[in-house]
Amino acid sequence: KKRVVQAESSDEEEEQSPPAKAAASSKKARAAKAPSPKAAKASPPKEGEKRKTAFFLFCKEKRPEVRRGHPNASIPEQAMVLSEMWRGMDDASKDHYRSMVAAA
């Protein structure tokens, strides 16, 4: 940071002390190294990451429907409704989501 001191005849700038310059430059270096959120989303999944399960794909598809049906439900309550819906499904219905996992 530079502080500007105005004199009557001209503008003069005071230089920063060396430790202050080092602190400012290290902050810039850390900011430059941090990946942007968009870059993280665009990158392919890393090796060893868990794949999405059929249940997660089911939840992603059905969550808006659960929110409309239970507008005052908290997130854990919505998750309970989704898990009850999943448990109540027959295997033939679950196979749709399992095939989506296999295709991904």
C-alpha positions in Angstrom: 0.0 0.0 0.0 1.2 3.5 -0.8 0.1 6.5 1.1 -0.2 9.7 -0.8 0.8 12.9 1.0 -0.3 16.1 -0.7 2.0 19.1 -0.4 1.0 22.6 -1.4 3.2 22.6 -4.5 3.4 18.9 -5.6 2.2 15.4 -4.8 4.7 13.2 -3.1 4.5 9.5 -2.4 5.8 7.8 0.6 7.4 4.4 -0.1 6.4 1.4 1.9 8.8 -0.2 4.4 10.5 -3.4 3.1 8.5 -5.7 5.5 5.2 -4.1 4.3 6.2 -4.7 0.7 7.0 -8.4 1.4 3.6 -8.9 3.1 1.8 -7.3 0.2 3.6 -9.4 -2.4 3.1 -12.6 -0.5 -0.7 -11.9 -0.4 -0.7 -11.4 -4.1 1.3 -14.6 -4.6 -1.3 -16.6 -2.5 -4.1 -15.0 -4.4 -2.5 -15.9 -7.7 -2.0 -19.6 -6.7 -5.6 -20.2 -5.5 -7.7 -21.8 -8.2 -10.9 -20.1 -9.2 -14.2 -21.9 -8.4 -15.1 -22.1 -12.1 -11.8 -23.8 -12.9 -12.4 -26.4 -10.2 -15.8 -27.2 -11.5 -14.6 -27.5 -15.1 -11.8 -30.0 -14.3 -12.4 -33.7 -14.8 -12.9 -35.8 -11.7 -9.7 -36.9 -10.1 -8.7 -40.5 -9.9 -9.9 -42.1 -6.7 -12.9 -39.8 -6.3 -16.1 -41.5 -5.5 -18.5 -41.9 -8.4 -22.1 -40.7 -8.0 -24.4 -43.5 -6.9 -27.8 -44.3 -8.3 -29.3 -42.8 -5.1 -27.5 -39.5 -5.6 -28.8 -39.2 -9.2 -32.3 -40.1 -8.0 -32.0 -37.3 -5.3 -30.8 -34.8 -7.9 -33.8 -35.5 -10.1 -36.5 -35.7 -7.4 -35.3 -33.0 -5.0 -37.2 -30.1 -6.7 -40.4 -32.3 -6.5 -39.8 -32.9 -2.8 -39.2 -29.1 -2.2 -42.5 -28.3 -3.9 -44.3 -31.0 -1.8 -42.7 -30.0 1.4 -41.9 -26.2 1.2 -41.2 -25.8 4.9 -39.0 -28.9 5.3 -35.4 -28.5 6.3 -32.6 -30.1 4.2 -32.3 -33.1 6.5 -36.1 -33.6 6.4 -36.0 -33.4 2.6 -33.2 -36.1 2.7 -35.4 -38.3 4.8 -38.3 -38.0 2.4 -36.0 -38.8 -0.5 -34.6 -41.9 1.2 -38.1 -43.1 2.0 -39.0 -42.7 -1.6 -35.9 -44.6 -2.7 -36.6 -47.4 -0.3 -40.2 -47.7 -1.5 -39.1 -48.1 -5.1 -39.0 -51.5 -6.8 -35.8 -52.7 -8.4 -37.1 -52.1 -11.9 -37.5 -48.4 -11.2 -34.0 -48.2 -9.5 -32.5 -49.8 -12.6 -33.1 -46.6 -14.5 -30.8 -44.7 -12.2 -28.3 -47.6 -12.0 -28.0 -47.5 -15.8 -27.3 -43.8 -15.6 -24.4 -44.5 -13.3 -23.0 -47.2 -15.6 -23.2 -44.8 -18.6 -21.3 -42.1 -16.8 
